[in-house]
Amino acid sequence: MQTIILLCLMRSIVVPCYNTAFMITPTMTSVSRIITSASSNTSTSTSAKAKTKKEDDNKAMAFLKKIGKVGGTKIDFTNAVGVDEGSDGKASSAAGKCNHDIAIKKAKQAYTSCIESGTIDDLSETFPITSSGTRWAGVTDRVMGGVSSGTLVREDFNGRLSNVLTANVRLENDGGFVQMVTDLALDHSVTNTVDASQYDGVEFDVFYTGDTDKENFNVHLKDSNCLRQFSSYRATFELPYRETWITVKLPWTAFDGFGWGAVENVLDYSNLRRIGLVAIGKKMDVTLALSSIRFFQN
C-alpha cells in the first residue's frame, strides 16, 4: 500500500495543451524528501570515499616518486632558474627549483662531510644527493637571456655509474654555459663553507664525448670572497674524445679569480662553498660523465 501511495505521489502529471504535452513536476512530499535525502547522502558518502581513495593513491605515488621507485632521475634544466655559480653567497636557486624528482635525504648526522672523508661524491647515494649529503643541480645561461640547454642524469656510462651532463652550449644573447654544481657544506645552519686547507686540490674521474677530437671544460670554485653572481675561481682542463676514463687533478694554484671579489684575491681553500663542472665559452654539443669527485693530498 505504501509503495502505491509513493508512486502516486512521485508520478509526473501530463497535461494536454494545444496538442503539446508539458511535464509538470509534482511538489515534493515528505516521503520523497526522505528518499531524496537518503539517495543524496549515499551519493555524497560514495563520492567522499572515492575522493579519499584518490588522495591516498596520489600520496602513495608521490612517495614512490620521491624515493625513486617510480619516475625518472633525469634533471632537464632547459629552463632552470639559476646563475653560473649562485649569487651573493647563497646557493643557486636552481638547486631547489629544478623540475625533477628529489630523493629522500637522510638526517645530516648520517652523512660524512667531504672534509672529513675527502670525498665530495662517490655516487653511492640516490641521485641527486651526494655521498657527502649535499645535492647536485644543473644550471644554464637562460636566466640571463641565453639559449643554452642541458640535462643531468644518473646512469651507467662506459662501464661506470655516472652523473652524465649533456650540454648544448650556445653564445647568443651573451650566454654560453651549462654546468652541474653542488654545495660543499653539509649543514648551512652551522656554516655554508668548508675548510679544505688540509688538502692540496681537487680530483675527479671524467669521460668526454662530443663534436670535436678534444674539448676544454672548467671547474669553478666559490669561496667566501665570491659575493657576486659570476664571481668564481676557475681552472680549465682538456679531455680527448671517447678515449677512456681520465682522472683530472687540479691543485689549488691552478685556479684563477674571475669577477669581483675573486679577481682581487687568491683562492681561500679554507672557506670553499661550491664546486661545479662547466661546459663554457664556445658553441658545443657535448656529453661529460663524472664517476667520482674528491679532494687530494700530495
C-alpha positions, 0 to 999 in steps of 0.5 A: 500500500505504501509503495502505491501511495509513493508512486502516486505521489512521485508520478509526473502529471501530463497535461494536454495543451494545444496538442503539446504535452508539458511535464509538470513536476509534482511538489515534493512530499515528505516521503520523497524528501526522505528518499531524496535525502537518503539517495543524496547522502549515499551519493555524497558518502560514495563520492567522499570515499572515492575522493579519499581513495584518490588522495591516498593513491596520489600520496602513495605515488608521490612517495614512490616518486620521491624515493625513486621507485617510480619516475625518472632521475633525469634533471632537464634544466632547459629552463632552470632558474639559476646563475653560473655559480649562485649569487651573493653567497647563497646557493643557486636557486636552481638547486631547489627549483629544478623540475625533477624528482628529489630523493629522500635525504637522510638526517645530516648526522648520517652523512660524512662531510667531504672534509672529513672523508675527502670525498665530495661524491662517490655516487653511492647515494640516490641521485641527486644527493651526494655521498657527502649529503649535499645535492647536485643541480644543473644550471644554464645561461637562460636566466640571463637571456641565453639559449643554452640547454642541458640535462643531468642524469644518473646512469651507467656510462662506459662501464661506470655509474655516472652523473652524465651532463649533456650540454648544448652550449650556445653564445647568443644573447651573451650566454654560453654555459651549462654546468652541474654544481653542488654545495660543499657544506653539509649543514648551512645552519652551522656554516655554508663553507668548508675548510679544505686547507688540509688538502692540496686540490681537487680530483675527479674521474671524467669521460668526454664525448662530443663534436670535436677530437678534444674539448676544454671544460672548467671547474669553478670554485666559490669561496667566501670572497665570491659575493657576486653572481659570476664571481668564481675561481676557475681552472680549465682542463682538456679531455680527448674524445671517447678515449677512456676514463681520465682522472683530472687533478687540479691543485689549488694554484691552478685556479684563477679569480674571475669577477669581483671579489675573486679577481682581487684575491687568491683562492681561500681553500679554507672557506670553499662553498661550491664546486661545479663542472662547466661546459663554457665559452664556445658553441658545443654539443657535448656529453661529460660523465663524472664517476667520482669527485674528491679532494687530494693530498700530495 
